Amino acid sequence: MTTDELLAREGIRATLAYYTMAGDRLRADELAACFTEDGILESEFVPESDAFHFAGREAIKGWLNRWTRAPEAEHKTHAATFVRHHLSTCAIELISPDAAKARTYWTAYTDIGPDHCGYYLDTFEKMGDSWLIVHRRVRLDWRAENSLFVTAVSRSR
């Protein structure tokens, strides 16, 4: 493995970490900055009620910003007071000096317990010194019966 390949892999891992921390902290601008200007964030192979598709940084920001609405009783997104996504196995495939793909497993925990888990299928592009997400496909493997995922997707559309 070359030094450039190592730097690319670490740059991609940094973007994965920035995305995860920004999402858990509901920092929409920081999360959207992990994508290219026309980046796509979408679910795959989930029930229609859980499906989402957002194209472009502005659409992605708008989606995350809806999570921060005032918690009115019938509009509250979920009952958890915090969410922590934990990334684990991550296989990165460098396609070219400026393009890569990755498959990353994740699990989300809240103060009400294990919530949901799955994996990301990402396409990355190097823009300047950063590796940005061109396309993120979120696949859900499991969710708890009282998962925040159930209501969070539908109430943040």
C-alpha positions as MATLAB code, in Angstrom:
seq = 'MTTDELLAREGIRATLAYYTMAGDRLRADELAACFTEDGILESEFVPESDAFHFAGREAIKGWLNRWTRAPEAEHKTHAATFVRHHLSTCAIELISPDAAKARTYWTAYTDIGPDHCGYYLDTFEKMGDSWLIVHRRVRLDWRAENSLFVTAVSRSR';
ca = [
       0.000    0.000    0.000;
       1.339    3.413   -0.944;
       1.402    6.540    1.187;
      -1.226    8.115   -1.089;
      -3.520    5.105   -0.559;
      -3.076    5.346    3.210;
      -3.854    9.067    3.131;
      -6.957    8.416    1.015;
      -8.226    5.761    3.429;
      -7.680    8.015    6.438;
      -9.398   10.903    4.657;
     -12.415    8.689    3.990;
     -12.463    7.487    7.607;
     -12.384   11.135    8.739;
     -15.437   11.924    6.590;
     -17.263    8.889    8.025;
     -16.514   10.129   11.559;
     -17.522   13.745   10.799;
     -20.832   12.566    9.286;
     -21.599   10.328   12.261;
     -20.828   12.941   14.914;
     -22.674   15.702   13.042;
     -25.752   13.515   12.584;
     -25.879   12.428   16.213;
     -25.542   16.063   17.305;
     -28.114   17.307   14.743;
     -25.618   19.661   13.114;
     -27.124   19.885    9.651;
     -24.510   22.145    8.055;
     -21.659   19.918    9.221;
     -23.416   16.751    8.075;
     -24.277   18.204    4.650;
     -20.665   19.352    4.236;
     -19.674   15.665    4.134;
     -21.433   15.389    0.749;
     -20.623   16.767   -2.671;
     -22.901   19.653   -3.670;
     -25.177   17.213   -5.548;
     -24.653   14.282   -3.158;
     -27.408   11.758   -2.508;
     -28.546   10.281    0.808;
     -31.117    7.516    0.512;
     -32.407    4.334    2.082;
     -32.454    1.011    0.275;
     -34.341   -2.229    0.813;
     -36.551   -0.873    3.601;
     -40.352   -0.829    3.893;
     -41.944    2.085    2.027;
     -42.837    3.736    5.339;
     -39.110    3.918    6.197;
     -37.874    5.011    2.767;
     -36.179    8.343    2.147;
     -34.247   10.013   -0.685;
     -32.552   13.403   -0.531;
     -30.510   14.848   -3.396;
     -28.189   17.803   -2.829;
     -26.757   19.431    0.282;
     -29.758   21.733    0.753;
     -32.231   18.820    0.744;
     -30.036   16.864    3.172;
     -29.772   19.883    5.496;
     -33.511   20.447    5.313;
     -34.163   16.852    6.339;
     -31.866   16.998    9.371;
     -33.143   20.435   10.381;
     -36.679   19.019   10.640;
     -35.427   16.817   13.496;
     -34.886   19.954   15.594;
     -38.519   21.106   15.503;
     -40.116   22.068   18.800;
     -41.060   18.809   20.550;
     -44.821   19.252   20.555;
     -46.505   16.122   21.871;
     -47.870   14.852   18.563;
     -44.923   16.081   16.526;
     -42.059   14.860   18.717;
     -39.642   12.932   16.530;
     -38.755   10.298   19.171;
     -38.465    9.701   22.921;
     -34.691    9.274   23.131;
     -32.599   12.046   24.694;
     -29.480   11.072   22.718;
     -28.427    8.954   19.756;
     -24.960    7.492   19.204;
     -24.100    5.719   15.962;
     -21.097    3.429   16.294;
     -19.166    2.515   13.148;
     -17.340   -0.794   13.011;
     -16.034   -2.808   10.072;
     -15.250   -0.570    7.110;
     -13.965   -1.906    3.790;
     -12.656    0.838    1.506;
     -11.950    0.190   -2.167;
      -9.946    2.816   -4.000;
     -11.216    3.036   -7.587;
      -8.810    5.775   -8.720;
      -6.724    8.480   -7.028;
      -9.922   10.570   -6.725;
     -12.698    7.980   -6.318;
     -13.520    5.258   -3.810;
     -16.270    2.996   -2.524;
     -16.855    1.856    1.044;
     -19.078   -0.506    2.983;
     -19.370    0.366    6.668;
     -21.343   -1.411    9.389;
     -23.074    0.724   12.036;
     -25.192    0.338   15.149;
     -27.247    3.078   16.803;
     -27.773    3.241   20.556;
     -29.948    5.602   22.579;
     -30.675    6.056   26.245;
     -33.563    3.636   25.722;
     -31.181    0.907   24.491;
     -29.966   -0.632   21.225;
     -32.096    0.961   18.530;
     -31.202   -0.039   14.980;
     -28.294   -1.254   12.876;
     -27.243   -1.787    9.291;
     -24.611   -0.673    6.862;
     -23.714    2.194    4.555;
     -22.742    1.725    0.917;
     -20.869    4.866   -0.064;
     -19.272    6.342   -3.139;
     -16.624    8.994   -2.431;
     -14.888   11.633   -4.509;
     -11.775   13.560   -3.570;
     -12.430   17.298   -3.652;
      -9.316   19.287   -2.816;
      -7.933   17.770    0.375;
     -11.223   16.165    1.436;
     -13.045   12.975    0.519;
     -16.764   13.725    0.137;
     -19.752   11.416   -0.165;
     -21.237   11.360   -3.653;
     -23.887    8.751   -2.843;
     -24.808    7.137    0.475;
     -27.180    4.184    0.499;
     -28.395    3.319    3.994;
     -29.428   -0.285    4.520;
     -31.246   -1.291    7.678;
     -30.635   -4.809    9.026;
     -32.526   -4.613   12.318;
     -34.441   -2.250   14.560;
     -35.929   -2.532   18.026;
     -39.687   -2.710   18.401;
     -39.717    0.790   19.972;
     -37.020    2.130   17.638;
     -36.744    5.848   17.069;
     -36.195    4.958   13.406;
     -39.878    4.024   13.068;
     -41.210    7.505   13.778;
     -38.148    9.600   13.007;
     -38.203    8.946    9.272;
     -41.910    9.591    8.838;
     -41.998   12.658   11.081;
     -38.967   14.291    9.484;
     -40.186   14.195    5.872;
];
